[in-house]
Amino acid sequence: MKTTRIPHRSMYYGTPVALVCTQNSDGSENLTPMSSSWSLRDFVVLGLGCASQAMENLRHRPRLTVNLPSADMWESIERIAVFTGKNPVPDHKATHFSYCRDKFEAAGLTRLTSTEGGPSRVAECPIQIEAVVNTVTDVSDNPEGFSVIIAKAVAMHAAVGILDETSGQIDPVKWDPLIFSYKTYHGVGSELGRMARVIRS
Ligand SMILES: Cc1cc2nc3c(=O)[nH]c(=O)nc-3n(C[C@H](O)[C@H](O)[C@H](O)COP(=O)(O)O)c2cc1C
């Protein structure tokens, strides 16, 4: 395979989209589309811009929900892609973003009360994780910098329609996550094979 060196400033090589719900200081809620995220056992790791409303909220109120949309929901995410819950809009985002008070309404999505007392879940998302911030690492605290949040899941909810009827676990054939890769939205396509080793769940 022939390779060539390319710029590496933004290496968004394709990860699932998540809608992160956090609580604002006045008790209202903010919804943040993001994709720099992965899970490790019952923890989720999130990369969020320092200047985001989500990050401001999590520094003061550590509860959140991480809601995973299915691939067919991409247009709902796109409807709120140009918004921030931060008012005023930070200078470095001012040309591309505007303030939105209620991103649930703007996206056409529905609040669902969480079971553990944190911010709402997104009813339309087939996977909803309630979590609490464990650690925050500021990679850079300038306005364009970002923070890495490790949050511990305290509850997970899944649509019955994506579960394996025998095991009660998520069936990867039924679950079609929305993948964000180089500013484009994708589903995952069809199964290519199965891991031979059985993983304890
Ligand atoms: C599909 C998608 C993926 C995104 N991924 C991230 C991400 O991983 N981290 C991040 O900080 N912002 C990400 N963004 C941008 C934020 O949504 C954007 O900065 C937004 O204004 C933050 O909202 P908030 O300020 O209300 O929290 C993404 C946006 C979209 C539409």
The ligand as a Gaussian input file, in Angstrom:
#p B3LYP/6-31G(d) Opt

LIG

0 1
 C      -21.834000      15.377000      14.514000
 C      -21.137000      16.352000      15.420000
 C      -20.050000      15.950000      16.179000
 C      -19.408000      16.830000      17.040000
 N      -18.394000      16.370000      17.841000
 C      -17.901000      17.172000      18.813000
 C      -17.006000      16.664000      19.783000
 O      -16.653000      15.491000      19.791000
 N      -16.555000      17.505000      20.744000
 C      -16.952000      18.830000      20.801000
 O      -16.529000      19.548000      21.709000
 N      -17.797000      19.333000      19.875000
 C      -18.296000      18.544000      18.914000
 N      -19.200000      19.037000      18.008000
 C      -19.482000      20.492000      18.005000
 C      -20.411000      20.912000      19.126000
 O      -21.685000      20.311000      18.971000
 C      -20.537000      22.449000      19.098000
 O      -19.312000      23.031000      19.478000
 C      -21.655000      22.982000      19.943000
 O      -21.747000      24.377000      19.761000
 C      -21.455000      22.710000      21.433000
 O      -22.688000      22.936000      22.068000
 P      -22.795000      23.610000      23.497000
 O      -21.888000      24.815000      23.517000
 O      -24.239000      23.981000      23.619000
 O      -22.374000      22.575000      24.492000
 C      -19.844000      18.184000      17.126000
 C      -20.930000      18.587000      16.351000
 C      -21.583000      17.684000      15.515000
 C      -22.777000      18.152000      14.731000

